[in-house]
Amino acid sequence: MMSERANGGDGPDERDDARPTVSSPSERDDPAAVTDTFALLSNEMRVRILAALADADAEAVCFSDLRSRAGVTDSGQFNYHLERLRGELVAKTDDGYALTEAGERVVDIL
């Protein structure tokens, strides 16, 4: 869902939380949204998490498998960075974690 900021104020803000929005090419006129997305991608571990989820072929991955696929040994540090991605780029499902639609778009760009 787009925030009011991302869609130019033409509609209500439908987001339930204050996580940064991921901009699509049509939303590039909002530098703050683009900056928020780049801030999420500013850490190597977060990029490895996204890549591991992309390699899972749209299947949800449990925490321990995702940590292993991302090559991270410190579960606390991994959890911190995974939580930073949750909401906009990564969704928690009953089976584990998966990329959101916005996460898939970002991974395609990477």
VEXDREN-2710 file (C-alpha; in Angstrom, 1 decimal):
% VEXDREN-2710
k/r/px/py/pz
1/MET/0.0/0.0/0.0
2/MET/1.2/3.5/-0.7
3/SER/1.4/6.1/1.9
4/GLU/-0.1/9.5/1.4
5/ARG/3.5/10.9/1.0
6/ALA/4.3/8.3/-1.7
7/ASN/1.1/8.9/-3.8
8/GLY/1.4/12.7/-3.7
9/GLY/-1.4/13.2/-1.2
10/ASP/-4.2/12.1/-3.5
11/GLY/-5.5/9.5/-1.0
12/PRO/-5.6/8.5/2.6
13/ASP/-2.6/7.1/4.3
14/GLU/-3.4/3.3/4.4
15/ARG/-0.2/2.2/6.3
16/ASP/-0.7/0.8/9.8
17/ASP/2.9/1.5/10.9
18/ALA/5.6/4.1/10.5
19/ARG/8.1/1.9/8.6
20/PRO/9.7/3.6/5.6
21/THR/7.9/3.1/2.3
22/VAL/9.7/1.5/-0.7
23/SER/9.4/3.6/-3.8
24/SER/8.7/2.3/-7.2
25/PRO/9.9/4.0/-10.4
26/SER/6.6/6.0/-10.5
27/GLU/7.2/7.3/-7.0
28/ARG/10.7/8.7/-7.6
29/ASP/9.4/12.2/-7.2
30/ASP/9.4/11.5/-3.4
31/PRO/13.1/11.7/-2.4
32/ALA/12.3/10.9/1.3
33/ALA/10.8/7.5/0.3
34/VAL/13.8/6.7/-1.9
35/THR/16.2/7.7/0.9
36/ASP/14.3/5.5/3.4
37/THR/14.7/2.5/1.1
38/PHE/18.4/3.1/0.6
39/ALA/18.8/3.4/4.4
40/LEU/17.3/-0.1/4.8
41/LEU/19.8/-1.4/2.2
42/SER/22.8/0.3/3.8
43/ASN/23.9/-2.8/5.7
44/GLU/25.5/-5.8/4.1
45/MET/23.7/-8.3/6.4
46/ARG/20.3/-6.9/5.3
47/VAL/21.2/-7.3/1.7
48/ARG/22.3/-10.9/2.3
49/ILE/19.0/-11.5/4.0
50/LEU/17.1/-10.2/1.0
51/ALA/19.2/-12.2/-1.4
52/ALA/18.6/-15.4/0.7
53/LEU/14.9/-14.8/0.6
54/ALA/15.0/-14.2/-3.2
55/ASP/16.9/-17.5/-3.6
56/ALA/14.1/-19.3/-1.8
57/ASP/11.9/-19.0/-4.9
58/ALA/8.9/-17.3/-3.1
59/GLU/8.8/-19.9/-0.4
60/ALA/8.7/-18.8/3.3
61/VAL/12.0/-19.6/5.1
62/CYS/12.1/-20.3/8.9
63/PHE/14.4/-18.1/11.0
64/SER/17.2/-20.6/11.5
65/ASP/17.3/-21.6/7.8
66/LEU/17.3/-18.0/6.7
67/ARG/20.1/-17.2/9.1
68/SER/22.1/-20.1/7.7
69/ARG/21.4/-19.1/4.1
70/ALA/22.5/-15.6/4.8
71/GLY/25.7/-16.9/6.4
72/VAL/25.2/-15.2/9.8
73/THR/26.3/-16.9/13.0
74/ASP/25.2/-14.3/15.5
75/SER/21.4/-14.9/15.9
76/GLY/20.9/-11.7/17.9
77/GLN/22.5/-9.5/15.3
78/PHE/20.7/-11.4/12.6
79/ASN/17.3/-10.9/14.4
80/TYR/18.0/-7.1/14.7
81/HIS/18.6/-6.7/11.0
82/LEU/15.7/-9.0/10.0
83/GLU/13.4/-6.9/12.1
84/ARG/14.6/-3.7/10.4
85/LEU/13.5/-5.3/7.1
86/ARG/10.2/-6.6/8.3
87/GLY/7.0/-4.8/7.3
88/GLU/8.1/-3.1/4.0
89/LEU/10.5/-5.6/2.5
90/VAL/10.0/-8.8/4.4
91/ALA/6.8/-10.4/5.8
92/LYS/6.5/-12.8/8.7
93/THR/4.2/-15.7/7.7
94/ASP/3.0/-18.8/9.5
95/ASP/5.9/-20.7/7.8
96/GLY/8.7/-18.2/8.3
97/TYR/9.8/-15.1/6.4
98/ALA/9.2/-14.1/2.7
99/LEU/9.7/-11.1/0.6
100/THR/6.9/-8.6/0.2
101/GLU/6.0/-7.3/-3.2
102/ALA/8.1/-4.3/-2.5
103/GLY/11.0/-6.6/-1.3
104/GLU/10.7/-8.5/-4.6
105/ARG/11.0/-5.2/-6.6
106/VAL/14.1/-4.1/-4.6
107/VAL/15.7/-7.5/-5.1
108/ASP/15.1/-7.3/-8.8
109/ILE/17.0/-4.0/-8.8
110/LEU/19.9/-5.4/-6.8
END
